[in-house]
Amino acid sequence: MHFRLKLILLALPLAGPALSFAADAPVPAAPAPAVAPVPAPTGVGRMLQQLESGDWILQAEALHYFAKHRVMDGARATGALLANEKAGPWIRGRALVTLSALENKVPAEFEKWLSHAKPELRAAAAEVLEVQGGDQAAAWLQTLLKDADETVRYQAAATHARRSKEAAWAVVDPLTAEGTRSPARLAARALAWTGTDAALQRLGVLMAKPDQLSKCLQGIRDILSPKIVPLILAARAVLPDGEERLHGLILTDLQLRDKKDLVAGLGKFIEAGGDQNIRTAARVMTLLAPAPELGEPLRNALTKVMDTKTIEAGMIALGIPAIEPARHLEFFTKQLGHADPAIRALAIRCLAHCEGVNLFEILHPKMADENVPVVTAALGALLRSPPANAPRGTLVTYLQAPIGSADNTVRALANEVLAHAGSSDDYQPALATLSGLLKGKDDNLRSSAAKALGELAPSGEIGDLVSMQGYLAKWTIIGTFLNDDKNSGFQEVFPPEKAIDFEAKYQAKFVWAGVQGGVEGAGDAKPIDREVAWTKVSVDQADGRLLMAANLPPPGSLSVGYAVADAALEKEREVTLTIDGDDGFRVWLNGAVIAEQMATPDPKTKLTVASVPGLKVKLKQGSNRFLVKSSNITGPWWVRVRATDADGNPLDLRAPKQ
Amino acid sequence: MKLFRITNIYVATLLVATFLTASLQPAKAQDGPAGEQIVGVARLTPEVRASITKGLDYLAKEGVQKADGSWGSGQYDVAETSLGLMAFMLKGHVPGRGGRYGVVMENAITYLINKGRSQRGFLGTPNNHAGMYEHGLAVLALSEAWGQSKNPAVGTALRAGVDIILRAQNYQGGWRYTPEPTDADLSMTVMQLVALNSARESGIQVPDTTMEKATKYVISCQDESSGGFRYMPGNGEVGFARSAAGVMSLIMTGQRNHKSTQRGLAFLKAYPDKKFEKGYPRFHYAHYYAIQAMYQAGEADFQAWYPKIAATVVSMQAPDGSWSGEGGAAYATGASILIIGVPYRFLPIYQR
C-alpha cells in the first residue's frame, strides 16, 4: 500500500473526539473537537486544490487536514465531494465523516447516507454516529447493526460500544467470538470501547496474532484508556523479534498514550515477571518511558532472571541517564562477575554512566579479565573517567595486565589511558615499561606509547623520547623567509642554503596575507622587513614533529624556514630515512640533496603532508649534517626525519657531543 | 586599606587574580624625577595621572552618572556601569567611603544589584547580543566590590551571577550571547572566564573543570600557524583584539608559560603598529586586554608597549575628561582609565 495513504488511513479515525457516556443517558451535544494549531493560509489553499484534484490519495489527505485543523473554508468543497456521484464511495465516505467533524453535527439529509446503496457510505454514516447524532443515533444504529454488509455492521457495533460501553457487550460478543471472521480493525475498536474484562481479554487474544495486530492498532489508536496499555505491551512481548514493522507500529502507538498510563502499565508488567515481560518492559522503558520510579522494580526483577537477553535489555534501561544509573551501582558492579563476557562488558558501560563513581577503583579487577572485549570496555570507560581518580604514581602497575596484553588493541588502549590519566609521577615507571615499544618495529604500539609518555614526561625529556624512536630531536632553525601562494620561495635560494653560519643574522621579509581566514586589519600582502637569526630548539612533540610555525616568528604562513641537525656515528653505515612534512621539504645530507617532496592538500583532511619513506642513505663516521628546507603556504607547518636500520629498528642519532 | 584596595582592584579589573596570594605586600609608590610617579615597573607621567583624574571626575559628574547609579546611553548601561565602577576601584577608591567618589561607586553597585534582583540574577540586558558580555563584566565588577562595599546584597547578586555563568557553559567549554549552553565564541568565553576567575579569587566556589574546559576552548581558537586567535575554532579571521583577549585569559588561568600563550604574545608583538593608532577597530576592547597581556610578557615588552598606547589614549581624551568609543562614553572612559592605569599595579605582587 502507498505509504502516504497508510498514514492517512491510520489518522482518519482520529478526526472525532474520544467521548464517553452511558448507554441510557441522554446523549449530550458533542463538544467541539480538539483542534490542532491554526494552519497557514497557504496550507489551506493547497489542500483545497488537492481536494479538487481527483486523486483520491490527495483528497484523503486534504480531508484529514480539514478535520484536524477544523478548516471551515473546506466545508463547501467537502460537501461537494460528498455529493459527487462520480467520486469513489470510499472517499465520499471520508468526506461525510469530515463534514460531520467540521459542522460538529450530522450533516443535512443524513438519513440518505444511512440507507445509501454503497456500503462504504453507510459505514461512514455509522462512524459519524460515534460522536454525533444525539438521541436519534440509537435508533439509526439499530438499523445499521442489521445491515447486510459486514463492515457496516462492525462499524455500527464499534459505534454502539463507544456510546454504550459495557452495555454493548451483548452486541459485540457474538460479533467477535472465537471462530468469527471479523474485520480486525473494527472488532478491536468495538472490544476496546466496550472495555469489560471479557472484551479486553478477547482483544488481547486478537492482538496476539501478528497478522491481525496492525489492523487492531489502527482500530484502537484513539482509544486512550489506561486498560489498553497492558494489552499492547503483551502483544509486543509475544511478537517475534523479526517483526520490525509491527514493533515500530506498537512503539508509535505507545508514544501517543498518556505517559502516566504507560509507566503504570510497565510497572505492572515488570511486577508480573517472566523473561518476556521484563525484556519488553525494559526495551519500552529505554525507548519511550525512562521513568526513574521504574528503575528499582526492574532491577529487583532482573535479580531473578537468568536469560542473558533479558539481563542485557534490563541493564541498558537501567544505564540510561534518566533512570539515574548511579542508584543501581551495586547491581552493575555485581554483574562484573557474570559468566557471560557480554554482560560484564555491558555492566562496565553502565557503570561509566554512573555519576560520581570512581571507575578506577571499581574496574581494577577487570584489567586482568580473560576476555578482550571486557578489558577494552573497561579501558574505554577509564578513558572517559576523571584523571583525578587514577592512582597517582602507580598507574603503570594498575595497567600492568593490559600493557602486557597479547592483543595490540588492548595495549594501545592501555597506553591511551596512561596518557589520559597519568601524572608526572608515573613517568619513570611508564618509561621503564614502555621504552621497549619506542624502540620496537610496531608503529601503532610505538606511537601510542610515545603519546602516553609524551603526556607524562617533563617538557625537557620529550627530546629523549623522540630520539629513542629514531627521530632527529635537536635542531637549529632559522626563518621566516618570504614565500608566496605559488610556493615560489621553495625555489629561491636564501642565505642558509649558501652557507650555514649559526652566528649570522639576515634581513628577511614576511607577510600576513597567508593566514587561513586572514588577519583582521593587519594589512594586505605588503612584505614587512625583520631580522632573523638561528635558534636552537628541541622537538617537543612526542611524535617527532618539529613544529616550524611554533618555533619561528609569526605568522608562519607564506613562509620558508631552515632546520639543521647533526647526527653522530661511530662508524659508517647505511640507514633508512623516513622524511615527512607539511607543506613540503628539500633535504641535504652533508651538502648533497637527498630528498625533495611537495604535496597537494588532501581533499578530506585538507592537510598537505609530503612524505619520502624508505630512503636508503649512507652516513659517514663522525658527524653528519642534515639541512632541511621547509616551506609553508598556509595552515600547519612541520617537518620530521626518522632513521631506522634495514629491519625497521629505530636508530638513535643524537647530536655529537660538543 | 587603600593600598590593599589598589592591589585587589588590579586583580579584578586587570584580570590577573591568579597572582594575588595571601602574601600580598602593600605596594610602595615613589616619586621619580620631574614629577613622575613610579608605580611598580612603569612611570606614570604627570600627563597620565592628570588624564586619569580628569576621567574619573567626568564619570563622577552629576548627570553623567544617572540617578539610578548607572552610566550609559541606554543600550549597554550594565557594561558601561561595570567599567566605570572598576575605573574608580583601579585607583584605590572604596565604595561608600572617601567622599564623592565613594558615593558614586556605591550608587553604581546598587544599580547592578537591582539589575540582578529584577532579572533572577541575570545582570546583562536581556534579548541583546551583548547581554552575556555585560553579565560577565558586572560579575567581575561585583566580585571586586565584594567585601569593600557596605551593601550586603553584593554577595547575593554575585553568587546568583556566577551560577548563571556556570549553567550557561556549553559542551565545548565556552559561552555565547545568551545565558544558555548553546554555542560559543572566544570573546564571550574570555569575558566569562575572567569573571569566574575574579569571583573565585573573591571566595565564590567555581569548579576546576569549568575553568579547564573554558581554557581548552580558548586554546582551540588559536590559529596553528600564526599564533593569533579566531572568533571561533577554525572559523573566521585571526584578529588582534581577540588575540589579546585569548592571551590575557590564558595568563590569568595560570597558563603563562603555555606554548599557546607564548605564541599569542609573539603574535601581538609582531602585529603591525597600526594597532596603537587612534581609531583602530575595537580599540578599547583590544587594548584593555593587550596591556595586561604585555605586562605579563615581561619588563622589556611592557616598557616597549606601554608608552605607545598611553600616548595614544591620552591624546584621545576630550576636554571634558571623557573618551568616546564604540561602547559609549562611559565605556570608553572606564576602559581608557583601565588601560593607562596599568602601572598602578604594584610589585612584588605580580610575579612574572
Chai-1 contact restraints between the chains, C-beta under 6 A:
chainA,res_idxA,chainB,res_idxB,connection_type,confidence,min_distance_angstrom,max_distance_angstrom,comment,restraint_id
A,V515,B,S226,contact,1.0,0.0,6.0,A-B,restraint_1
A,V515,B,V238,contact,1.0,0.0,6.0,A-B,restraint_2
A,G517,B,G236,contact,1.0,0.0,6.0,A-B,restraint_3
A,G517,B,E237,contact,1.0,0.0,6.0,A-B,restraint_4
A,G518,B,E237,contact,1.0,0.0,6.0,A-B,restraint_5
A,V519,B,V238,contact,1.0,0.0,6.0,A-B,restraint_6
A,E520,B,E237,contact,1.0,0.0,6.0,A-B,restraint_7
A,E520,B,G239,contact,1.0,0.0,6.0,A-B,restraint_8
A,G521,B,P281,contact,1.0,0.0,6.0,A-B,restraint_9
A,A522,B,P272,contact,1.0,0.0,6.0,A-B,restraint_10
A,G523,B,P272,contact,1.0,0.0,6.0,A-B,restraint_11
A,A549,B,S225,contact,1.0,0.0,6.0,A-B,restraint_12
A,P554,B,S226,contact,1.0,0.0,6.0,A-B,restraint_13
A,P554,B,G227,contact,1.0,0.0,6.0,A-B,restraint_14
A,P554,B,A266,contact,1.0,0.0,6.0,A-B,restraint_15
A,P554,B,F267,contact,1.0,0.0,6.0,A-B,restraint_16
A,P554,B,A270,contact,1.0,0.0,6.0,A-B,restraint_17
A,P555,B,S226,contact,1.0,0.0,6.0,A-B,restraint_18
A,G556,B,S225,contact,1.0,0.0,6.0,A-B,restraint_19
A,G556,B,S226,contact,1.0,0.0,6.0,A-B,restraint_20
A,S557,B,S225,contact,1.0,0.0,6.0,A-B,restraint_21
A,P636,B,E224,contact,1.0,0.0,6.0,A-B,restraint_22
A,W637,B,S225,contact,1.0,0.0,6.0,A-B,restraint_23
